Amino acid sequence: MYKIKFVFIIMLFISSCASRPSSIAASYVSHEKYMDYSCSQLATKMGDARGELKKYSDMQNSKANMDAGTVFFVLIPASKLSGDHEGDVAKWKGEVEAINTAQEKLKCK
């Protein structure tokens, strides 16, 4: 009985670890806000958005890696104490999708 409780507790802590960026869904961002941009402006915005997405994805991966280590040693995911960047990753994924949609609708590619 104690083994079952221990396994349940371990699974509970592991499931509360920070998510990997690849498993985070994009937030909805309307492409309409980009429809007045030129193709070159959209290309610049896309570069900026991808840069921000990479920055926050790297930070989120660090949190996930840290959680894996801290759960193993102290059974508490570090991100539960310090927070993670899941919202930022979702936001920038949404921005990239919106810019991409605007580029397609304006036939920039």
N, CA, C and O atoms as CSV, one atom per row, in Angstrom:
chain,resi,resn,atom,element,x,y,z
A,1,MET,N,N,0.822,-1.192,0.000
A,1,MET,CA,C,0.000,0.000,0.000
A,1,MET,C,C,0.870,1.260,0.000
A,1,MET,O,O,0.555,2.234,-0.684
A,2,TYR,N,N,1.965,1.239,0.770
A,2,TYR,CA,C,2.846,2.401,0.830
A,2,TYR,C,C,3.527,2.653,-0.510
A,2,TYR,O,O,3.756,3.801,-0.890
A,3,LYS,N,N,3.848,1.579,-1.221
A,3,LYS,CA,C,4.472,1.745,-2.537
A,3,LYS,C,C,3.522,2.454,-3.497
A,3,LYS,O,O,3.947,3.305,-4.278
A,4,ILE,N,N,2.265,2.114,-3.442
A,4,ILE,CA,C,1.285,2.745,-4.326
A,4,ILE,C,C,1.168,4.231,-3.999
A,4,ILE,O,O,1.111,5.058,-4.910
A,5,LYS,N,N,1.134,4.574,-2.743
A,5,LYS,CA,C,1.057,5.982,-2.338
A,5,LYS,C,C,2.315,6.730,-2.787
A,5,LYS,O,O,2.226,7.854,-3.281
A,6,PHE,N,N,3.470,6.115,-2.619
A,6,PHE,CA,C,4.726,6.750,-3.002
A,6,PHE,C,C,4.756,7.003,-4.513
A,6,PHE,O,O,5.130,8.089,-4.954
A,7,VAL,N,N,4.365,6.010,-5.294
A,7,VAL,CA,C,4.339,6.159,-6.747
A,7,VAL,C,C,3.342,7.249,-7.135
A,7,VAL,O,O,3.623,8.048,-8.028
A,8,PHE,N,N,2.192,7.292,-6.482
A,8,PHE,CA,C,1.192,8.329,-6.771
A,8,PHE,C,C,1.750,9.713,-6.470
A,8,PHE,O,O,1.547,10.638,-7.257
A,9,ILE,N,N,2.433,9.873,-5.372
A,9,ILE,CA,C,3.016,11.169,-4.999
A,9,ILE,C,C,4.081,11.579,-6.009
A,9,ILE,O,O,4.119,12.736,-6.426
A,10,ILE,N,N,4.939,10.657,-6.405
A,10,ILE,CA,C,5.971,10.947,-7.407
A,10,ILE,C,C,5.317,11.369,-8.720
A,10,ILE,O,O,5.751,12.344,-9.333
A,11,MET,N,N,4.295,10.663,-9.157
A,11,MET,CA,C,3.619,10.998,-10.409
A,11,MET,C,C,2.943,12.370,-10.313
A,11,MET,O,O,2.919,13.111,-11.295
A,12,LEU,N,N,2.408,12.709,-9.171
A,12,LEU,CA,C,1.789,14.017,-8.972
A,12,LEU,C,C,2.814,15.127,-9.135
A,12,LEU,O,O,2.546,16.127,-9.800
A,13,PHE,N,N,3.988,14.959,-8.530
A,13,PHE,CA,C,5.028,15.979,-8.643
A,13,PHE,C,C,5.576,16.075,-10.059
A,13,PHE,O,O,5.815,17.175,-10.556
A,14,ILE,N,N,5.772,14.958,-10.700
A,14,ILE,CA,C,6.306,14.962,-12.059
A,14,ILE,C,C,5.323,15.616,-13.015
A,14,ILE,O,O,5.730,16.340,-13.924
A,15,SER,N,N,4.029,15.368,-12.820
A,15,SER,CA,C,3.029,15.951,-13.719
A,15,SER,C,C,2.904,17.462,-13.536
A,15,SER,O,O,2.343,18.139,-14.398
A,16,SER,N,N,3.411,17.997,-12.441
A,16,SER,CA,C,3.306,19.440,-12.218
A,16,SER,C,C,4.569,20.182,-12.642
A,16,SER,O,O,4.728,21.364,-12.339
A,17,CYS,N,N,5.454,19.499,-13.332
A,17,CYS,CA,C,6.679,20.139,-13.828
A,17,CYS,C,C,6.360,21.082,-14.985
A,17,CYS,O,O,5.297,20.996,-15.599
A,18,ALA,N,N,7.293,21.978,-15.268
A,18,ALA,CA,C,7.141,22.915,-16.376
A,18,ALA,C,C,7.031,22.156,-17.696
A,18,ALA,O,O,7.722,21.161,-17.911
A,19,SER,N,N,6.166,22.631,-18.563
A,19,SER,CA,C,5.960,22.017,-19.878
A,19,SER,C,C,7.102,22.364,-20.820
A,19,SER,O,O,7.720,23.422,-20.705
A,20,ARG,N,N,7.370,21.465,-21.745
A,20,ARG,CA,C,8.327,21.744,-22.808
A,20,ARG,C,C,7.657,22.675,-23.821
A,20,ARG,O,O,6.452,22.563,-24.048
A,21,PRO,N,N,8.410,23.588,-24.432
A,21,PRO,CA,C,7.820,24.520,-25.396
A,21,PRO,C,C,7.059,23.832,-26.531
A,21,PRO,O,O,6.045,24.348,-27.003
A,22,SER,N,N,7.542,22.683,-26.962
A,22,SER,CA,C,6.884,21.974,-28.061
A,22,SER,C,C,5.478,21.499,-27.697
A,22,SER,O,O,4.662,21.252,-28.585
A,23,SER,N,N,5.187,21.369,-26.400
A,23,SER,CA,C,3.861,20.914,-25.981
A,23,SER,C,C,2.937,22.068,-25.591
A,23,SER,O,O,1.810,21.833,-25.155
A,24,ILE,N,N,3.395,23.298,-25.742
A,24,ILE,CA,C,2.593,24.465,-25.390
A,24,ILE,C,C,1.859,24.959,-26.634
A,24,ILE,O,O,2.475,25.218,-27.668
A,25,ALA,N,N,0.546,25.087,-26.524
A,25,ALA,CA,C,-0.262,25.565,-27.647
A,25,ALA,C,C,-0.143,27.083,-27.782
A,25,ALA,O,O,0.053,27.794,-26.796
A,26,ALA,N,N,-0.264,27.554,-28.991
A,26,ALA,CA,C,-0.219,28.994,-29.259
A,26,ALA,C,C,-1.482,29.668,-28.741
A,26,ALA,O,O,-2.573,29.104,-28.822
A,27,SER,N,N,-1.333,30.860,-28.215
A,27,SER,CA,C,-2.486,31.693,-27.874
A,27,SER,C,C,-3.038,32.272,-29.165
A,27,SER,O,O,-2.301,32.472,-30.131
A,28,TYR,N,N,-4.334,32.538,-29.180
A,28,TYR,CA,C,-4.918,33.125,-30.384
A,28,TYR,C,C,-4.515,34.588,-30.485
A,28,TYR,O,O,-4.678,35.360,-29.540
A,29,VAL,N,N,-3.988,34.953,-31.643
A,29,VAL,CA,C,-3.678,36.340,-31.973
A,29,VAL,C,C,-4.250,36.572,-33.367
A,29,VAL,O,O,-3.948,35.821,-34.294
A,30,SER,N,N,-5.073,37.605,-33.520
A,30,SER,CA,C,-5.688,37.893,-34.814
A,30,SER,C,C,-4.649,38.428,-35.797
A,30,SER,O,O,-3.838,39.293,-35.465
A,31,HIS,N,N,-4.697,37.897,-37.001
A,31,HIS,CA,C,-3.798,38.381,-38.055
A,31,HIS,C,C,-4.211,39.767,-38.538
A,31,HIS,O,O,-3.424,40.457,-39.186
A,32,GLU,N,N,-5.434,40.179,-38.229
A,32,GLU,CA,C,-5.963,41.464,-38.701
A,32,GLU,C,C,-5.092,42.641,-38.269
A,32,GLU,O,O,-4.990,43.635,-38.989
A,33,LYS,N,N,-4.469,42.536,-37.106
A,33,LYS,CA,C,-3.650,43.656,-36.647
A,33,LYS,C,C,-2.409,43.870,-37.505
A,33,LYS,O,O,-1.760,44.912,-37.410
A,34,TYR,N,N,-2.078,42.890,-38.340
A,34,TYR,CA,C,-0.903,42.986,-39.210
A,34,TYR,C,C,-1.255,43.266,-40.676
A,34,TYR,O,O,-0.357,43.367,-41.512
A,35,MET,N,N,-2.524,43.391,-40.994
A,35,MET,CA,C,-2.929,43.514,-42.389
A,35,MET,C,C,-2.563,44.868,-43.019
A,35,MET,O,O,-2.568,44.989,-44.244
A,36,ASP,N,N,-2.251,45.870,-42.216
A,36,ASP,CA,C,-1.849,47.169,-42.766
A,36,ASP,C,C,-0.332,47.294,-42.937
A,36,ASP,O,O,0.163,48.332,-43.376
A,37,TYR,N,N,0.399,46.235,-42.591
A,37,TYR,CA,C,1.849,46.260,-42.723
A,37,TYR,C,C,2.251,45.892,-44.149
A,37,TYR,O,O,1.528,45.180,-44.846
A,38,SER,N,N,3.403,46.383,-44.566
A,38,SER,CA,C,3.957,45.976,-45.862
A,38,SER,C,C,4.649,44.623,-45.678
A,38,SER,O,O,4.877,44.181,-44.553
A,39,CYS,N,N,4.971,43.986,-46.775
A,39,CYS,CA,C,5.658,42.686,-46.705
A,39,CYS,C,C,7.011,42.806,-46.001
A,39,CYS,O,O,7.391,41.919,-45.237
A,40,SER,N,N,7.733,43.887,-46.252
A,40,SER,CA,C,9.033,44.041,-45.584
A,40,SER,C,C,8.852,44.303,-44.084
A,40,SER,O,O,9.659,43.846,-43.275
A,41,GLN,N,N,7.808,45.030,-43.713
A,41,GLN,CA,C,7.533,45.234,-42.285
A,41,GLN,C,C,7.142,43.919,-41.616
A,41,GLN,O,O,7.539,43.645,-40.483
A,42,LEU,N,N,6.366,43.116,-42.325
A,42,LEU,CA,C,5.979,41.812,-41.784
A,42,LEU,C,C,7.193,40.904,-41.613
A,42,LEU,O,O,7.284,40.160,-40.637
A,43,ALA,N,N,8.113,40.965,-42.553
A,43,ALA,CA,C,9.334,40.153,-42.441
A,43,ALA,C,C,10.129,40.565,-41.206
A,43,ALA,O,O,10.664,39.714,-40.496
A,44,THR,N,N,10.205,41.858,-40.954
A,44,THR,CA,C,10.904,42.354,-39.760
A,44,THR,C,C,10.179,41.908,-38.493
A,44,THR,O,O,10.804,41.444,-37.539
A,45,LYS,N,N,8.843,42.054,-38.496
A,45,LYS,CA,C,8.047,41.627,-37.337
A,45,LYS,C,C,8.208,40.126,-37.093
A,45,LYS,O,O,8.290,39.682,-35.947
A,46,MET,N,N,8.252,39.353,-38.173
A,46,MET,CA,C,8.410,37.898,-38.035
A,46,MET,C,C,9.758,37.574,-37.408
A,46,MET,O,O,9.843,36.709,-36.536
A,47,GLY,N,N,10.804,38.253,-37.839
A,47,GLY,CA,C,12.126,38.029,-37.247
A,47,GLY,C,C,12.133,38.353,-35.759
A,47,GLY,O,O,12.698,37.617,-34.951
A,48,ASP,N,N,11.495,39.468,-35.414
A,48,ASP,CA,C,11.413,39.852,-34.002
A,48,ASP,C,C,10.617,38.824,-33.192
A,48,ASP,O,O,11.036,38.419,-32.108
A,49,ALA,N,N,9.467,38.409,-33.729
A,49,ALA,CA,C,8.611,37.453,-33.024
A,49,ALA,C,C,9.306,36.108,-32.855
A,49,ALA,O,O,9.223,35.491,-31.793
A,50,ARG,N,N,9.987,35.657,-33.893
A,50,ARG,CA,C,10.712,34.380,-33.783
A,50,ARG,C,C,11.852,34.481,-32.775
A,50,ARG,O,O,12.143,33.521,-32.062
A,51,GLY,N,N,12.494,35.639,-32.717
A,51,GLY,CA,C,13.554,35.853,-31.731
A,51,GLY,C,C,13.006,35.789,-30.309
A,51,GLY,O,O,13.610,35.168,-29.435
A,52,GLU,N,N,11.871,36.428,-30.081
A,52,GLU,CA,C,11.237,36.390,-28.756
A,52,GLU,C,C,10.770,34.974,-28.418
A,52,GLU,O,O,10.926,34.517,-27.286
A,53,LEU,N,N,10.196,34.283,-29.404
A,53,LEU,CA,C,9.759,32.910,-29.177
A,53,LEU,C,C,10.940,32.027,-28.800
A,53,LEU,O,O,10.833,31.209,-27.885
A,54,LYS,N,N,12.053,32.180,-29.487
A,54,LYS,CA,C,13.245,31.389,-29.162
A,54,LYS,C,C,13.742,31.714,-27.756
A,54,LYS,O,O,14.086,30.809,-26.995
A,55,LYS,N,N,13.780,32.994,-27.409
A,55,LYS,CA,C,14.251,33.402,-26.085
A,55,LYS,C,C,13.396,32.761,-24.989
A,55,LYS,O,O,13.929,32.170,-24.050
A,56,TYR,N,N,12.077,32.878,-25.110
A,56,TYR,CA,C,11.198,32.329,-24.077
A,56,TYR,C,C,11.145,30.808,-24.122
A,56,TYR,O,O,10.963,30.174,-23.083
A,57,SER,N,N,11.300,30.210,-25.298
A,57,SER,CA,C,11.362,28.746,-25.394
A,57,SER,C,C,12.613,28.224,-24.694
A,57,SER,O,O,12.556,27.224,-23.979
A,58,ASP,N,N,13.741,28.900,-24.900
A,58,ASP,CA,C,14.976,28.493,-24.223
A,58,ASP,C,C,14.824,28.619,-22.703
A,58,ASP,O,O,15.262,27.747,-21.952
A,59,MET,N,N,14.201,29.712,-22.264
A,59,MET,CA,C,13.990,29.901,-20.825
A,59,MET,C,C,13.047,28.828,-20.267
A,59,MET,O,O,13.257,28.331,-19.161
A,60,GLN,N,N,12.013,28.475,-21.031
A,60,GLN,CA,C,11.068,27.444,-20.593
A,60,GLN,C,C,11.752,26.080,-20.550
A,60,GLN,O,O,11.511,25.296,-19.632
A,61,ASN,N,N,12.606,25.790,-21.541
A,61,ASN,CA,C,13.355,24.529,-21.514
A,61,ASN,C,C,14.254,24.449,-20.285
A,61,ASN,O,O,14.386,23.390,-19.672
A,62,SER,N,N,14.867,25.567,-19.930
A,62,SER,CA,C,15.701,25.593,-18.723
A,62,SER,C,C,14.880,25.284,-17.489
A,62,SER,O,O,15.322,24.546,-16.609
A,63,LYS,N,N,13.663,25.858,-17.422
A,63,LYS,CA,C,12.772,25.582,-16.285
A,63,LYS,C,C,12.398,24.100,-16.244
A,63,LYS,O,O,12.394,23.485,-15.178
A,64,ALA,N,N,12.083,23.531,-17.408
A,64,ALA,CA,C,11.713,22.118,-17.465
A,64,ALA,C,C,12.882,21.235,-17.040
A,64,ALA,O,O,12.692,20.259,-16.315
A,65,ASN,N,N,14.089,21.574,-17.489
A,65,ASN,CA,C,15.272,20.812,-17.091
A,65,ASN,C,C,15.517,20.935,-15.596
A,65,ASN,O,O,15.842,19.950,-14.932
A,66,MET,N,N,15.362,22.147,-15.065
A,66,MET,CA,C,15.560,22.366,-13.640
A,66,MET,C,C,14.524,21.583,-12.833
A,66,MET,O,O,14.843,21.001,-11.797
A,67,ASP,N,N,13.284,21.575,-13.317
A,67,ASP,CA,C,12.237,20.820,-12.629
A,67,ASP,C,C,12.573,19.334,-12.575
A,67,ASP,O,O,12.392,18.683,-11.546
A,68,ALA,N,N,13.063,18.807,-13.690
A,68,ALA,CA,C,13.412,17.381,-13.724
A,68,ALA,C,C,14.463,17.064,-12.667
A,68,ALA,O,O,14.380,16.035,-11.998
A,69,GLY,N,N,15.439,17.931,-12.516
A,69,GLY,CA,C,16.478,17.712,-11.519
A,69,GLY,C,C,15.993,17.902,-10.103
A,69,GLY,O,O,16.323,17.108,-9.223
A,70,THR,N,N,15.216,18.938,-9.867
A,70,THR,CA,C,14.772,19.190,-8.497
A,70,THR,C,C,13.737,18.176,-8.035
A,70,THR,O,O,13.708,17.825,-6.856
A,71,VAL,N,N,12.886,17.699,-8.939
A,71,VAL,CA,C,11.921,16.670,-8.556
A,71,VAL,C,C,12.662,15.406,-8.154
A,71,VAL,O,O,12.289,14.735,-7.192
A,72,PHE,N,N,13.701,15.091,-8.889
A,72,PHE,CA,C,14.479,13.890,-8.579
A,72,PHE,C,C,15.128,13.990,-7.197
A,72,PHE,O,O,15.147,13.015,-6.445
A,73,PHE,N,N,15.661,15.179,-6.863
A,73,PHE,CA,C,16.394,15.326,-5.599
A,73,PHE,C,C,15.531,15.743,-4.418
A,73,PHE,O,O,15.728,15.238,-3.313
A,74,VAL,N,N,14.592,16.638,-4.618
A,74,VAL,CA,C,13.823,17.139,-3.468
A,74,VAL,C,C,12.313,16.981,-3.625
A,74,VAL,O,O,11.558,17.430,-2.763
A,75,LEU,N,N,11.865,16.361,-4.691
A,75,LEU,CA,C,10.458,16.067,-4.947
A,75,LEU,C,C,9.576,17.303,-5.111
A,75,LEU,O,O,8.357,17.211,-4.971
A,76,ILE,N,N,10.174,18.454,-5.405
A,76,ILE,CA,C,9.398,19.672,-5.649
A,76,ILE,C,C,9.901,20.314,-6.941
A,76,ILE,O,O,11.086,20.629,-7.048
A,77,PRO,N,N,9.025,20.511,-7.919
A,77,PRO,CA,C,9.455,21.195,-9.146
A,77,PRO,C,C,9.819,22.652,-8.841
A,77,PRO,O,O,9.033,23.375,-8.229
A,78,ALA,N,N,10.982,23.067,-9.259
A,78,ALA,CA,C,11.441,24.434,-8.983
A,78,ALA,C,C,10.511,25.483,-9.577
A,78,ALA,O,O,10.368,26.568,-9.012
A,79,SER,N,N,9.877,25.181,-10.706
A,79,SER,CA,C,8.998,26.166,-11.340
A,79,SER,C,C,7.772,26.468,-10.479
A,79,SER,O,O,7.144,27.514,-10.642
A,80,LYS,N,N,7.427,25.563,-9.567
A,80,LYS,CA,C,6.307,25.828,-8.664
A,80,LYS,C,C,6.667,26.939,-7.686
A,80,LYS,O,O,5.788,27.626,-7.168
A,81,LEU,N,N,7.943,27.111,-7.439
A,81,LEU,CA,C,8.395,28.154,-6.529
A,81,LEU,C,C,8.737,29.444,-7.259
A,81,LEU,O,O,8.531,30.535,-6.727
A,82,SER,N,N,9.258,29.325,-8.479
A,82,SER,CA,C,9.743,30.514,-9.193
A,82,SER,C,C,8.941,30.853,-10.448
A,82,SER,O,O,9.210,31.881,-11.071
A,83,GLY,N,N,7.980,30.041,-10.839
A,83,GLY,CA,C,7.198,30.297,-12.042
A,83,GLY,C,C,7.906,29.834,-13.301
A,83,GLY,O,O,9.088,29.491,-13.279
A,84,ASP,N,N,7.164,29.829,-14.395
A,84,ASP,CA,C,7.767,29.451,-15.669
A,84,ASP,C,C,7.362,30.453,-16.740
A,84,ASP,O,O,6.806,31.505,-16.423
A,85,HIS,N,N,7.632,30.140,-18.004
A,85,HIS,CA,C,7.411,31.077,-19.113
A,85,HIS,C,C,6.411,30.524,-20.115
A,85,HIS,O,O,6.445,30.887,-21.291
A,86,GLU,N,N,5.526,29.653,-19.664
A,86,GLU,CA,C,4.560,29.020,-20.553
A,86,GLU,C,C,3.665,30.059,-21.248
A,86,GLU,O,O,3.402,29.934,-22.444
A,87,GLY,N,N,3.204,31.059,-20.531
A,87,GLY,CA,C,2.358,32.099,-21.113
A,87,GLY,C,C,3.078,32.892,-22.185
A,87,GLY,O,O,2.486,33.236,-23.208
A,88,ASP,N,N,4.356,33.186,-21.958
A,88,ASP,CA,C,5.138,33.926,-22.953
A,88,ASP,C,C,5.358,33.098,-24.215
A,88,ASP,O,O,5.282,33.619,-25.327
A,89,VAL,N,N,5.631,31.807,-24.037
A,89,VAL,CA,C,5.822,30.928,-25.196
A,89,VAL,C,C,4.527,30.875,-26.013
A,89,VAL,O,O,4.561,30.981,-27.239
A,90,ALA,N,N,3.391,30.712,-25.338
A,90,ALA,CA,C,2.101,30.656,-26.026
A,90,ALA,C,C,1.823,31.961,-26.768
A,90,ALA,O,O,1.345,31.948,-27.902
A,91,LYS,N,N,2.125,33.087,-26.122
A,91,LYS,CA,C,1.900,34.399,-26.738
A,91,LYS,C,C,2.716,34.548,-28.019
A,91,LYS,O,O,2.183,34.946,-29.054
A,92,TRP,N,N,4.006,34.228,-27.952
A,92,TRP,CA,C,4.869,34.428,-29.124
A,92,TRP,C,C,4.589,33.413,-30.220
A,92,TRP,O,O,4.769,33.720,-31.399
A,93,LYS,N,N,4.151,32.209,-29.860
A,93,LYS,CA,C,3.713,31.268,-30.893
A,93,LYS,C,C,2.503,31.839,-31.626
A,93,LYS,O,O,2.405,31.723,-32.847
A,94,GLY,N,N,1.588,32.450,-30.891
A,94,GLY,CA,C,0.422,33.067,-31.496
A,94,GLY,C,C,0.790,34.225,-32.409
A,94,GLY,O,O,0.213,34.381,-33.485
A,95,GLU,N,N,1.754,35.040,-31.978
A,95,GLU,CA,C,2.210,36.158,-32.812
A,95,GLU,C,C,2.819,35.651,-34.112
A,95,GLU,O,O,2.538,36.193,-35.181
A,96,VAL,N,N,3.650,34.616,-34.031
A,96,VAL,CA,C,4.274,34.048,-35.232
A,96,VAL,C,C,3.195,33.527,-36.181
A,96,VAL,O,O,3.273,33.750,-37.389
A,97,GLU,N,N,2.190,32.836,-35.644
A,97,GLU,CA,C,1.108,32.323,-36.491
A,97,GLU,C,C,0.326,33.467,-37.141
A,97,GLU,O,O,-0.021,33.392,-38.320
A,98,ALA,N,N,0.050,34.522,-36.377
A,98,ALA,CA,C,-0.713,35.662,-36.916
A,98,ALA,C,C,0.065,36.366,-38.024
A,98,ALA,O,O,-0.501,36.716,-39.060
A,99,ILE,N,N,1.341,36.568,-37.809
A,99,ILE,CA,C,2.172,37.222,-38.829
A,99,ILE,C,C,2.254,36.344,-40.078
A,99,ILE,O,O,2.168,36.841,-41.201
A,100,ASN,N,N,2.417,35.055,-39.875
A,100,ASN,CA,C,2.472,34.123,-41.003
A,100,ASN,C,C,1.172,34.167,-41.804
A,100,ASN,O,O,1.198,34.179,-43.035
A,101,THR,N,N,0.040,34.190,-41.109
A,101,THR,CA,C,-1.259,34.270,-41.789
A,101,THR,C,C,-1.379,35.576,-42.572
A,101,THR,O,O,-1.846,35.569,-43.711
A,102,ALA,N,N,-0.968,36.688,-41.983
A,102,ALA,CA,C,-1.007,37.981,-42.673
A,102,ALA,C,C,-0.127,37.945,-43.913
A,102,ALA,O,O,-0.518,38.448,-44.967
A,103,GLN,N,N,1.068,37.351,-43.797
A,103,GLN,CA,C,1.957,37.244,-44.954
A,103,GLN,C,C,1.312,36.435,-46.077
A,103,GLN,O,O,1.413,36.795,-47.250
A,104,GLU,N,N,0.649,35.342,-45.709
A,104,GLU,CA,C,-0.007,34.518,-46.714
A,104,GLU,C,C,-1.152,35.271,-47.383
A,104,GLU,O,O,-1.287,35.231,-48.606
A,105,LYS,N,N,-1.971,35.951,-46.599
A,105,LYS,CA,C,-3.114,36.695,-47.153
A,105,LYS,C,C,-2.662,37.856,-48.035
A,105,LYS,O,O,-3.334,38.204,-49.006
A,106,LEU,N,N,-1.519,38.451,-47.692
A,106,LEU,CA,C,-0.995,39.555,-48.505
A,106,LEU,C,C,-0.080,39.067,-49.622
A,106,LEU,O,O,0.475,39.857,-50.386
A,107,LYS,N,N,0.066,37.733,-49.698
A,107,LYS,CA,C,0.887,37.089,-50.734
A,107,LYS,C,C,2.331,37.581,-50.699
A,107,LYS,O,O,2.927,37.885,-51.732
A,108,CYS,N,N,2.878,37.652,-49.488
A,108,CYS,CA,C,4.257,38.117,-49.312
A,108,CYS,C,C,5.287,37.042,-49.604
A,108,CYS,O,O,6.437,37.358,-49.908
A,109,LYS,N,N,4.908,35.810,-49.521
A,109,LYS,CA,C,5.899,34.737,-49.687
A,109,LYS,C,C,5.992,34.282,-51.108
A,109,LYS,O,O,6.777,33.387,-51.419
